[in-house]
Amino acid sequence: MKPLSKVTVFTHDGNIVAISDINGKIHKNILNQNQEKFQLVYDNLVLATLDYSDFDKEIITLDDRLKDIEPVIIKNKKAAKYILVKGNFNSYVTVNGRLNCYMDGIVTYVFDNKTKKVKSYDIEQYRIFSLENVENNTKQMGSWDYKNTLDLPKLKDVEHTQDKTNKRLIVKELKGNNKDEIEITGSALQEKEFALFGYRFFDIKGIINRSYYKDSKKTLRDFLEYNEIVFLKMKHKSEADFNQIITYKNFYPTEIDFSDDNAVEKVRLDKNKSQYTTKYWEENSFPNMQKILSSFFKGDLQEKENKK
């Protein structure tokens, strides 16, 4: 039996209350026993619906093989200036546990083949969703529309051939049933808040999770998945309590190409509209988290008009 990381726990009304760490652990004390049901989501699929009493068990057994790992296609293996990593992404923001906005699409990252660093990323198609009737009261940060914070993960240090020592970061590795994972955690402002223009910022935490083929060398050729989660508490000075803002960014490569030409099809990201020419989200391999999120929010989660 292996730990299952990145399992998201939803309340019955759609709030995200917990995500399992690389050891497959969550803290039960953050769950409210007044909630009737909890839904567990992994890899953009619903694994189980549990009662509060189910979490009395020290170990909850889940099946992580509902969705097979899609093979990443390797094209043109000859040496070249660039490595083009194409794939699917989704990104969303929650405010005090409740979904605020969502984006997904298809993107190509351009890596320098010598340094293995990202030079740019080019979005091919995308959708944007946000909640209706969101206010933007400058003194109530929990009322804001946060769609402008939606972004793609930066794919920092994806090639894991040599980790750099950083005492401020915690690095953990897990060998799962069908893939290897690396979790990197960092934090700031844990003891003292930061003030700027009447706003307060506190308790910042970031988690990066990278996945590779099992027992691989963890190079770009072995790359399977990249996830970022950033936690931030902030408020206006007039607010009594901090608002918990959490951003989620996920990327799933589908194709790796080697080329001397870094020009790829792209559109400019405008967060006030969607831009797509195909229903890419209907592909079985696409990480369509919007389908799960919309089941909670019904008509409140509205797509921005497609203006491709």
C-alpha positions as CSV (number, residue, x, y, z in Angstrom):
1,M,0.0,0.0,0.0
2,K,1.4,3.4,-1.1
3,P,0.6,6.9,0.1
4,L,-1.6,8.9,-2.2
5,S,-0.7,12.6,-2.5
6,K,-2.7,15.5,-4.0
7,V,-6.1,14.1,-2.9
8,T,-8.4,17.1,-2.6
9,V,-11.1,17.0,0.1
10,F,-14.3,19.0,-0.8
11,T,-17.2,19.7,1.6
12,H,-20.7,18.9,0.3
13,D,-21.2,22.6,-0.7
14,G,-17.9,22.8,-2.7
15,N,-15.4,24.2,-0.3
16,I,-11.9,22.8,-0.5
17,V,-10.8,22.0,3.1
18,A,-7.7,19.8,2.7
19,I,-5.1,18.3,0.3
20,S,-3.1,15.3,1.2
21,D,0.7,15.8,1.3
22,I,3.3,13.5,-0.3
23,N,2.9,11.1,2.6
24,G,-0.8,10.9,1.9
25,K,-1.7,12.7,5.1
26,I,-4.3,15.3,6.0
27,H,-5.1,16.7,9.5
28,K,-8.6,15.7,10.6
29,N,-8.8,18.7,12.9
30,I,-9.3,21.0,9.9
31,L,-12.5,19.0,9.0
32,N,-15.8,20.3,10.4
33,Q,-18.0,17.5,11.8
34,N,-21.1,19.5,11.0
35,Q,-20.5,18.8,7.3
36,E,-22.7,16.0,6.1
37,K,-20.4,14.6,3.4
38,F,-16.8,15.0,2.1
39,Q,-15.9,14.3,-1.5
40,L,-12.4,13.1,-2.3
41,V,-11.0,14.1,-5.7
42,Y,-7.7,12.8,-7.2
43,D,-6.3,13.3,-10.7
44,N,-9.4,15.3,-11.7
45,L,-11.6,12.3,-10.8
46,V,-14.0,11.7,-7.8
47,L,-12.6,8.7,-5.9
48,A,-15.0,8.6,-2.9
49,T,-17.7,10.3,-0.9
50,L,-17.2,9.9,2.9
51,D,-18.9,10.8,6.2
52,Y,-17.0,12.6,8.9
53,S,-16.9,9.4,10.9
54,D,-14.9,7.7,8.1
55,F,-12.0,9.9,8.9
56,D,-11.7,8.2,12.3
57,K,-9.8,5.5,10.5
58,E,-6.0,6.0,10.7
59,I,-5.8,4.8,7.0
60,I,-8.4,5.3,4.3
61,T,-7.8,3.0,1.3
62,L,-8.3,4.6,-2.1
63,D,-7.8,3.3,-5.6
64,D,-5.4,5.5,-7.7
65,R,-5.7,3.3,-10.8
66,L,-9.0,4.6,-12.1
67,K,-7.1,6.6,-14.7
68,D,-4.1,5.2,-16.5
69,I,-1.1,7.4,-17.0
70,E,-1.1,8.7,-20.6
71,P,2.2,8.1,-22.4
72,V,4.1,11.3,-23.3
73,I,4.9,11.2,-27.1
74,I,8.6,11.9,-27.8
75,K,9.1,13.4,-31.3
76,N,12.3,14.2,-33.2
77,K,15.0,12.9,-30.8
78,K,17.9,14.6,-32.6
79,A,19.9,17.2,-30.8
80,A,18.4,20.7,-31.2
81,K,18.4,24.2,-29.6
82,Y,15.0,23.9,-28.0
83,I,12.8,21.3,-26.3
84,L,9.1,22.0,-26.8
85,V,6.9,20.4,-24.1
86,K,3.2,20.6,-25.1
87,G,0.4,19.6,-22.7
88,N,-2.8,20.4,-20.9
89,F,-3.2,22.8,-17.9
90,N,-5.7,24.0,-15.4
91,S,-5.5,26.7,-12.8
92,Y,-8.0,27.9,-10.2
93,V,-8.2,30.1,-7.1
94,T,-10.2,29.6,-3.9
95,V,-11.0,32.3,-1.3
96,N,-11.8,31.1,2.2
97,G,-12.2,27.6,0.7
98,R,-14.7,28.6,-1.9
99,L,-13.9,28.6,-5.7
100,N,-13.4,32.1,-7.1
101,C,-12.2,31.5,-10.7
102,Y,-10.9,28.8,-13.1
103,M,-8.9,28.5,-16.3
104,D,-7.8,25.6,-18.4
105,G,-6.3,24.9,-21.9
106,I,-3.4,23.7,-24.0
107,V,0.1,25.2,-23.8
108,T,3.6,24.6,-25.1
109,Y,6.6,25.4,-22.9
110,V,9.9,26.2,-24.7
111,F,13.0,25.0,-22.9
112,D,16.6,25.8,-23.7
113,N,18.1,22.4,-24.5
114,K,21.5,23.3,-22.8
115,T,20.3,24.7,-19.6
116,K,16.9,22.9,-19.4
117,K,15.3,26.2,-18.3
118,V,12.0,27.5,-19.5
119,K,12.5,30.4,-22.0
120,S,8.7,31.0,-22.7
121,Y,5.3,29.4,-22.8
122,D,2.8,29.8,-25.6
123,I,-0.9,29.1,-25.0
124,E,-2.8,27.6,-27.9
125,Q,-6.3,27.5,-26.6
126,Y,-8.0,28.3,-23.2
127,R,-11.2,28.8,-21.2
128,I,-11.8,31.3,-18.4
129,F,-14.6,30.9,-15.8
130,S,-15.5,33.2,-12.9
131,L,-18.3,33.4,-10.3
132,E,-21.2,35.7,-11.1
133,N,-22.0,38.7,-8.8
134,V,-18.5,38.9,-7.3
135,E,-17.9,42.3,-5.7
136,N,-14.6,44.2,-5.6
137,N,-14.9,46.1,-2.3
138,T,-11.4,47.5,-1.6
139,K,-11.9,47.0,2.1
140,Q,-13.2,43.4,1.9
141,M,-10.6,41.2,0.2
142,G,-12.8,38.2,0.5
143,S,-15.3,39.8,-2.0
144,W,-12.7,40.3,-4.8
145,D,-12.7,38.7,-8.2
146,Y,-9.2,37.0,-8.4
147,K,-9.2,35.9,-12.0
148,N,-6.3,38.2,-12.8
149,T,-4.2,36.0,-10.5
150,L,-4.8,32.9,-12.7
151,D,-1.6,31.7,-14.3
152,L,0.3,28.7,-15.5
153,P,2.9,26.9,-13.4
154,K,6.5,28.1,-14.1
155,L,7.9,24.6,-14.5
156,K,11.0,25.5,-12.4
157,D,13.8,23.0,-12.3
158,V,11.8,20.2,-13.9
159,E,15.0,18.3,-14.8
160,H,15.8,16.7,-11.5
161,T,19.2,15.3,-12.3
162,Q,20.9,17.5,-9.6
163,D,19.0,19.1,-6.7
164,K,20.4,22.3,-5.4
165,T,20.7,22.5,-1.6
166,N,18.5,25.1,-0.1
167,K,18.0,25.1,3.7
168,R,14.8,27.1,3.4
169,L,13.1,24.4,1.3
170,I,11.9,20.9,2.4
171,V,12.3,18.3,-0.3
172,K,10.6,14.9,0.0
173,E,10.5,12.0,-2.5
174,L,8.0,9.2,-2.9
175,K,8.1,6.1,-5.1
176,G,4.5,5.3,-5.9
177,N,2.9,2.3,-7.6
178,N,3.3,3.7,-11.1
179,K,5.3,7.0,-10.8
180,D,7.9,8.8,-8.7
181,E,7.0,12.1,-7.0
182,I,9.1,15.0,-5.6
183,E,7.5,17.5,-3.2
184,I,9.2,20.8,-2.5
185,T,7.8,23.0,0.3
186,G,8.8,26.6,1.3
187,S,7.2,29.2,3.6
188,A,7.5,32.9,4.6
189,L,5.9,35.4,6.9
190,Q,5.1,32.7,9.5
191,E,5.7,34.8,12.6
192,K,5.1,38.4,11.5
193,E,2.7,40.0,9.0
194,F,3.7,42.3,6.2
195,A,1.8,45.7,5.8
196,L,1.5,47.6,2.5
197,F,-0.9,50.4,1.6
198,G,-3.4,49.4,4.3
199,Y,-3.3,45.7,3.5
200,R,-1.9,42.9,5.6
201,F,-0.1,39.7,4.3
202,F,0.7,36.7,6.4
203,D,1.5,33.0,6.4
204,I,2.7,32.3,2.9
205,K,3.4,28.7,1.9
206,G,4.2,27.2,-1.4
207,I,4.2,23.5,-2.5
208,I,5.6,22.2,-5.8
209,N,5.0,18.6,-6.8
210,R,6.7,17.0,-9.8
211,S,6.0,13.5,-11.1
212,Y,8.1,11.2,-13.4
213,Y,8.0,7.7,-14.8
214,K,8.7,5.2,-12.1
215,D,12.4,4.4,-11.5
216,S,13.5,6.9,-14.2
217,K,16.4,9.4,-14.2
218,K,13.8,12.3,-13.8
219,T,14.8,14.2,-16.9
220,L,12.4,16.1,-19.2
221,R,11.9,12.9,-21.2
222,D,10.6,11.3,-18.0
223,F,8.3,14.2,-17.0
224,L,4.6,13.3,-16.2
225,E,3.1,16.1,-14.2
226,Y,3.7,19.4,-12.4
227,N,1.6,21.0,-9.7
228,E,1.9,24.2,-7.7
229,I,-0.1,25.3,-4.7
230,V,0.4,28.7,-3.0
231,F,-1.3,29.6,0.3
232,L,-1.6,33.3,1.4
233,K,-3.5,35.0,4.1
234,M,-4.4,38.6,3.6
235,K,-6.9,41.3,4.7
236,H,-7.6,45.0,4.7
237,K,-6.6,46.6,8.0
238,S,-10.2,47.2,8.7
239,E,-11.1,43.5,8.4
240,A,-11.1,41.5,11.7
241,D,-9.9,38.2,10.1
242,F,-7.5,37.2,7.4
243,N,-8.8,35.8,4.1
244,Q,-7.2,32.5,3.0
245,I,-6.3,32.7,-0.7
246,I,-5.1,29.5,-2.4
247,T,-4.0,29.2,-6.0
248,Y,-3.7,25.9,-7.8
249,K,-1.7,25.4,-11.0
250,N,-1.4,22.1,-12.8
251,F,0.4,20.9,-16.0
252,Y,0.2,17.5,-17.7
253,P,2.6,17.0,-20.7
254,T,1.4,15.1,-23.7
255,E,4.2,15.6,-26.3
256,I,7.9,16.5,-26.2
257,D,9.6,17.7,-29.4
258,F,13.2,18.7,-30.2
259,S,13.6,21.6,-32.6
260,D,15.8,24.5,-33.7
261,D,12.7,26.6,-34.2
262,N,10.8,27.8,-31.1
263,A,7.9,29.3,-33.0
264,V,4.6,27.6,-32.1
265,E,0.9,28.4,-32.6
266,K,-0.3,30.7,-29.8
267,V,-2.8,33.3,-28.7
268,R,-2.4,36.2,-26.3
269,L,-3.9,35.4,-22.8
270,D,-6.7,37.8,-22.1
271,K,-8.4,36.9,-18.8
272,N,-11.6,38.6,-19.7
273,K,-12.4,36.1,-22.5
274,S,-12.0,32.5,-23.6
275,Q,-10.2,31.6,-26.8
276,Y,-10.5,28.2,-28.4
277,T,-11.4,26.5,-31.8
278,T,-12.0,23.0,-30.6
279,K,-13.7,21.4,-27.6
280,Y,-10.3,20.1,-26.2
281,W,-11.8,19.6,-22.7
282,E,-14.0,16.7,-24.0
283,E,-10.9,14.6,-24.7
284,N,-10.7,11.7,-22.3
285,S,-7.1,12.5,-21.4
286,F,-7.8,16.2,-20.6
287,P,-7.7,17.2,-16.9
288,N,-11.2,18.7,-16.9
289,M,-11.4,19.9,-13.2
290,Q,-14.1,22.4,-14.3
291,K,-16.6,19.5,-14.6
292,I,-16.1,18.7,-10.9
293,L,-16.2,22.3,-9.8
294,S,-19.3,23.2,-11.7
295,S,-21.2,20.3,-10.1
296,F,-20.9,22.3,-6.8
297,F,-21.5,25.8,-8.2
298,K,-24.1,25.1,-10.9
299,G,-24.8,28.3,-12.8
300,D,-22.6,30.5,-10.6
301,L,-19.4,29.5,-12.4
302,Q,-19.8,31.3,-15.8
303,E,-17.5,30.9,-18.8
304,K,-16.2,34.1,-20.4
305,E,-17.3,34.5,-24.0
306,N,-15.2,32.7,-26.5
307,K,-13.7,35.3,-28.8
308,K,-11.2,33.3,-30.8
